[in-house]
Amino acid sequence: MRDESAAAVPARPAAAGPSATRDGAPVTRFAGDPPRAAGAGAAPLRHAGPARQGRRNAYAALDLGTNNCRLLIAEPASHGFRVIDAFSRIVRLGEGLGNSDRLSEAAVERTVEALRICRAKMQSRGVVRAKIIATEACRLATNGADFVERVRSDVGLDLEIVDRQTEAYLAVTGCAALADPRAESVVIFDIGGGSTEIAWLDGAATNPSADPTLRIRAWDSLPVGVVTLAERHGGAEVTRMMFEGMVEEVADLLARFAIRAAAAATAANFHLLGTSGTVTTLAAMHLRLVRYERRRVDGLWMSDAEVTDAIEDLLDTRLEQRADNPCIGRDRADLVLAGCAILEAIRRAFPSERLRIADRGLREGLLMNMMREDGVWRRGGYR
């Protein structure tokens, strides 16, 4: 489904916001620990010691969202980092949260299984530092803390439930490098499974290494994502009337931010920058890809008319047609139109001739922050 092949990502040594660390120290676990005795639970990943001069060390970033469990493992490189391994699985951790306030046992089991795979990958790659976060589903669930403890005891991973501001700042950190440097204003958004983060970057980027979060003039986290919206309105067979109902619901939630950031769309070279499965799917459809290719999608510019055409094409499809599309798949066929409705509400609030597509986000932001904190980049190149 999703091509996670290795690619260099430009260095952006930026802070993730005030909650990127907990009590002043990142929540991390490291490679190199001996296994516990049988029945003692999974051993946590531990610190492998200080990095040797000239030795490249693997870092891991795991983003556990309402819908997806996504892992990225990378090594520092002279101009950012090089991806050496990745994993992505749709786990639907937040399935049913719209009607209940608890994570279901079935969703927890699916997620724990995926996290075990992630831990094995981190161990096999010799990861020396990891950041593992959970977002909206765990924030909302009354048993979110119990789930975190189960992951710690059964899998050996320390999972941190980050707040909404941290999530928004990480999204900016992870994909702001794709913003047009001539743009005096950019609205960045990340459409998730249970929430949608959106931020207004005001002013042009001063230089490639500048912290993009310092340009945030306004941000918000909307309590709506593809899973929650599809569960409320239905995502299998979506009529145009149903679609408009979804757009209107999101528009109401977006209204406060739209007022605060109303000046954004009037700035020179303004554009939207989106990161999510929704926008990458639209990009793949626009390119008419027979299989998803990250290298062709990440960084793609789409015109306003091209985005409209891609959404219209999706609205004309039935569930089975979407499921058969290799760039969508059966697991996301009932969610993609809800994502399009969220995107449409953002487009109507902030009209733009251009949308840049990012197949990067929270994981990249986590990796850049860890490497920045460890000082892996120095003036003149990678040490």
TAMO-V673011 format. One record per residue. N is the residue number from 1. RES is the residue in one small letter. PHI is phi in whole degrees, 0 to 359 (* if undefined). BURIAL is # if it has 9 or more other C-alpha atoms within 8 Angstrom, else .. D_CENTER is the distance of its C-alpha to the mean C-alpha in whole Angstrom. Layout:
N,RES,PHI,BURIAL,D_CENTER ; N,RES,PHI,BURIAL,D_CENTER
This chain:
1,m,*,.,17 ; 2,r,255,.,14 ; 3,d,285,.,15 ; 4,e,250,.,14 ; 5,s,296,#,17 ; 6,a,297,.,17 ; 7,a,204,.,17 ; 8,a,287,#,18 ; 9,v,243,.,15 ; 10,p,302,.,17 ; 11,a,292,#,18 ; 12,r,220,#,16 ; 13,p,287,#,18 ; 14,a,239,#,17 ; 15,a,287,#,16 ; 16,a,269,#,13 ; 17,g,114,#,16 ; 18,p,293,.,18 ; 19,s,246,#,17 ; 20,a,293,#,15 ; 21,t,239,#,18 ; 22,r,250,.,20 ; 23,d,57,.,24 ; 24,g,85,.,23 ; 25,a,226,.,22 ; 26,p,296,.,19 ; 27,v,278,#,19 ; 28,t,221,#,19 ; 29,r,221,#,21 ; 30,f,227,#,23 ; 31,a,279,#,24 ; 32,g,105,#,28 ; 33,d,270,#,29 ; 34,p,285,.,32 ; 35,p,291,.,31 ; 36,r,284,.,33 ; 37,a,294,.,36 ; 38,a,303,.,35 ; 39,g,87,.,35 ; 40,a,268,.,33 ; 41,g,89,#,30 ; 42,a,285,#,27 ; 43,a,281,#,27 ; 44,p,290,#,25 ; 45,l,292,#,23 ; 46,r,238,#,25 ; 47,h,295,#,26 ; 48,a,269,.,28 ; 49,g,98,.,29 ; 50,p,296,.,29 ; 51,a,291,.,28 ; 52,r,281,.,31 ; 53,q,301,.,32 ; 54,g,83,.,31 ; 55,r,270,.,29 ; 56,r,272,.,25 ; 57,n,242,#,23 ; 58,a,272,#,20 ; 59,y,244,#,17 ; 60,a,232,#,14 ; 61,a,230,#,11 ; 62,l,235,#,10 ; 63,d,245,#,7 ; 64,l,258,#,9 ; 65,g,260,#,8 ; 66,t,293,#,11 ; 67,n,246,#,11 ; 68,n,243,#,9 ; 69,c,244,#,10 ; 70,r,229,#,8 ; 71,l,239,#,10 ; 72,l,225,#,11 ; 73,i,241,#,15 ; 74,a,214,#,16 ; 75,e,246,#,20 ; 76,p,300,#,20 ; 77,a,225,#,22 ; 78,s,296,.,24 ; 79,h,239,#,22 ; 80,g,141,#,18 ; 81,f,208,#,18 ; 82,r,245,#,18 ; 83,v,287,#,16 ; 84,i,248,#,18 ; 85,d,197,#,17 ; 86,a,203,#,14 ; 87,f,208,#,13 ; 88,s,215,#,11 ; 89,r,215,.,13 ; 90,i,281,.,13 ; 91,v,247,#,15 ; 92,r,49,#,15 ; 93,l,302,#,15 ; 94,g,270,#,15 ; 95,e,302,#,18 ; 96,g,86,#,21 ; 97,l,295,#,20 ; 98,g,293,#,21 ; 99,n,250,.,24 ; 100,s,218,.,24 ; 101,d,249,#,23 ; 102,r,231,#,23 ; 103,l,288,#,20 ; 104,s,286,#,23 ; 105,e,297,.,24 ; 106,a,297,.,23 ; 107,a,294,#,20 ; 108,v,297,#,20 ; 109,e,297,.,22 ; 110,r,301,#,19 ; 111,t,289,#,17 ; 112,v,299,#,19 ; 113,e,299,.,20 ; 114,a,295,#,17 ; 115,l,294,#,17 ; 116,r,297,#,20 ; 117,i,297,.,19 ; 118,c,298,#,16 ; 119,r,297,#,19 ; 120,a,298,.,22 ; 121,k,296,#,20 ; 122,m,297,#,19 ; 123,q,294,#,23 ; 124,s,292,.,24 ; 125,r,268,.,22 ; 126,g,66,#,24 ; 127,v,298,#,21 ; 128,v,259,#,22 ; 129,r,207,#,19 ; 130,a,222,#,16 ; 131,k,232,#,14 ; 132,i,233,#,13 ; 133,i,236,#,11 ; 134,a,236,#,11 ; 135,t,238,#,10 ; 136,e,300,#,12 ; 137,a,301,#,14 ; 138,c,286,#,15 ; 139,r,294,#,16 ; 140,l,275,.,18 ; 141,a,289,#,20 ; 142,t,292,.,23 ; 143,n,257,#,23 ; 144,g,300,#,20 ; 145,a,294,.,22 ; 146,d,296,.,24 ; 147,f,296,#,21 ; 148,v,302,#,19 ; 149,e,294,.,23 ; 150,r,296,#,23 ; 151,v,298,#,20 ; 152,r,295,#,22 ; 153,s,281,#,26 ; 154,d,271,.,25 ; 155,v,251,#,22 ; 156,g,87,#,23 ; 157,l,241,#,19 ; 158,d,270,#,19 ; 159,l,259,#,16 ; 160,e,254,#,15 ; 161,i,276,#,14 ; 162,v,270,#,13 ; 163,d,278,#,14 ; 164,r,293,#,13 ; 165,q,294,#,14 ; 166,t,300,#,12 ; 167,e,298,#,9 ; 168,a,296,#,10 ; 169,y,293,#,11 ; 170,l,294,#,8 ; 171,a,299,#,7 ; 172,v,297,#,10 ; 173,t,300,#,11 ; 174,g,286,#,9 ; 175,c,233,#,10 ; 176,a,297,#,13 ; 177,a,299,#,15 ; 178,l,273,#,15 ; 179,a,294,#,17 ; 180,d,298,.,20 ; 181,p,297,.,22 ; 182,r,275,.,25 ; 183,a,287,#,23 ; 184,e,277,#,24 ; 185,s,199,#,22 ; 186,v,219,#,18 ; 187,v,252,#,16 ; 188,i,255,#,12 ; 189,f,222,#,10 ; 190,d,228,#,7 ; 191,i,273,#,8 ; 192,g,258,#,7 ; 193,g,282,#,10 ; 194,g,240,#,12 ; 195,s,210,#,11 ; 196,t,231,#,10 ; 197,e,263,#,10 ; 198,i,216,#,12 ; 199,a,216,#,14 ; 200,w,255,#,17 ; 201,l,264,#,18 ; 202,d,254,#,22 ; 203,g,91,.,24 ; 204,a,285,#,24 ; 205,a,294,#,22 ; 206,t,283,.,25 ; 207,n,201,.,24 ; 208,p,299,.,22 ; 209,s,264,.,21 ; 210,a,291,#,21 ; 211,d,289,#,19 ; 212,p,292,#,17 ; 213,t,292,#,16 ; 214,l,290,.,20 ; 215,r,268,#,20 ; 216,i,290,#,18 ; 217,r,266,#,21 ; 218,a,203,#,19 ; 219,w,211,#,16 ; 220,d,203,#,15 ; 221,s,235,#,13 ; 222,l,275,#,15 ; 223,p,281,.,16 ; 224,v,208,#,15 ; 225,g,217,#,12 ; 226,v,294,#,13 ; 227,v,288,#,15 ; 228,t,294,#,17 ; 229,l,291,#,18 ; 230,a,294,#,19 ; 231,e,292,#,21 ; 232,r,282,.,23 ; 233,h,253,.,24 ; 234,g,95,#,23 ; 235,g,234,#,21 ; 236,a,287,#,24 ; 237,e,243,.,26 ; 238,v,253,#,25 ; 239,t,279,.,28 ; 240,r,294,.,28 ; 241,m,293,.,29 ; 242,m,298,#,27 ; 243,f,300,#,24 ; 244,e,297,#,26 ; 245,g,297,.,26 ; 246,m,294,#,22 ; 247,v,300,#,22 ; 248,e,295,#,24 ; 249,e,298,.,22 ; 250,v,293,#,19 ; 251,a,301,#,22 ; 252,d,296,.,23 ; 253,l,290,#,20 ; 254,l,275,#,19 ; 255,a,304,.,23 ; 256,r,297,.,23 ; 257,f,294,#,20 ; 258,a,299,#,22 ; 259,i,290,.,25 ; 260,r,295,.,24 ; 261,a,253,#,22 ; 262,a,301,.,25 ; 263,a,286,.,26 ; 264,a,302,#,23 ; 265,a,289,#,24 ; 266,t,267,.,28 ; 267,a,283,#,27 ; 268,a,297,.,28 ; 269,n,61,.,25 ; 270,f,303,#,23 ; 271,h,205,#,20 ; 272,l,267,#,16 ; 273,l,225,#,13 ; 274,g,242,#,10 ; 275,t,229,#,7 ; 276,s,173,#,6 ; 277,g,296,.,9 ; 278,t,297,#,11 ; 279,v,289,#,12 ; 280,t,291,#,12 ; 281,t,294,#,14 ; 282,l,298,#,16 ; 283,a,296,#,17 ; 284,a,296,#,18 ; 285,m,293,#,20 ; 286,h,299,#,21 ; 287,l,279,.,22 ; 288,r,56,.,24 ; 289,l,284,#,22 ; 290,v,277,.,24 ; 291,r,210,.,21 ; 292,y,293,#,17 ; 293,e,230,#,18 ; 294,r,301,#,15 ; 295,r,298,.,17 ; 296,r,274,.,18 ; 297,v,269,#,15 ; 298,d,297,#,13 ; 299,g,93,#,15 ; 300,l,293,#,17 ; 301,w,265,.,19 ; 302,m,238,#,20 ; 303,s,283,#,23 ; 304,d,302,#,23 ; 305,a,294,.,25 ; 306,e,293,#,23 ; 307,v,295,#,20 ; 308,t,301,.,23 ; 309,d,299,.,25 ; 310,a,295,#,22 ; 311,i,294,#,21 ; 312,e,299,.,25 ; 313,d,299,.,25 ; 314,l,293,#,22 ; 315,l,296,#,25 ; 316,d,273,.,28 ; 317,t,263,.,26 ; 318,r,260,.,27 ; 319,l,305,#,25 ; 320,e,295,.,26 ; 321,q,295,.,26 ; 322,r,293,#,22 ; 323,a,296,#,22 ; 324,d,280,#,24 ; 325,n,284,.,22 ; 326,p,296,#,21 ; 327,c,271,#,18 ; 328,i,241,#,17 ; 329,g,86,#,19 ; 330,r,295,#,20 ; 331,d,289,.,17 ; 332,r,243,#,16 ; 333,a,299,#,19 ; 334,d,268,#,19 ; 335,l,245,#,16 ; 336,v,294,#,16 ; 337,l,286,#,18 ; 338,a,296,#,17 ; 339,g,297,#,14 ; 340,c,297,#,16 ; 341,a,294,#,18 ; 342,i,296,#,15 ; 343,l,300,#,15 ; 344,e,298,#,19 ; 345,a,297,#,19 ; 346,i,293,#,17 ; 347,r,298,#,20 ; 348,r,289,.,23 ; 349,a,285,.,22 ; 350,f,227,#,21 ; 351,p,301,.,23 ; 352,s,212,#,22 ; 353,e,283,.,24 ; 354,r,223,#,21 ; 355,l,231,#,17 ; 356,r,261,#,15 ; 357,i,263,#,13 ; 358,a,240,#,10 ; 359,d,260,#,9 ; 360,r,196,#,7 ; 361,g,174,#,4 ; 362,l,299,#,4 ; 363,r,297,#,7 ; 364,e,295,#,9 ; 365,g,297,#,9 ; 366,l,297,#,10 ; 367,l,298,#,12 ; 368,m,296,#,14 ; 369,n,294,#,15 ; 370,m,297,#,17 ; 371,m,292,#,18 ; 372,r,297,#,20 ; 373,e,299,.,21 ; 374,d,275,.,23 ; 375,g,67,.,24 ; 376,v,286,#,24 ; 377,w,257,#,24 ; 378,r,232,.,27 ; 379,r,303,.,29 ; 380,g,97,.,30 ; 381,g,127,.,28 ; 382,y,284,#,26 ; 383,r,287,.,29
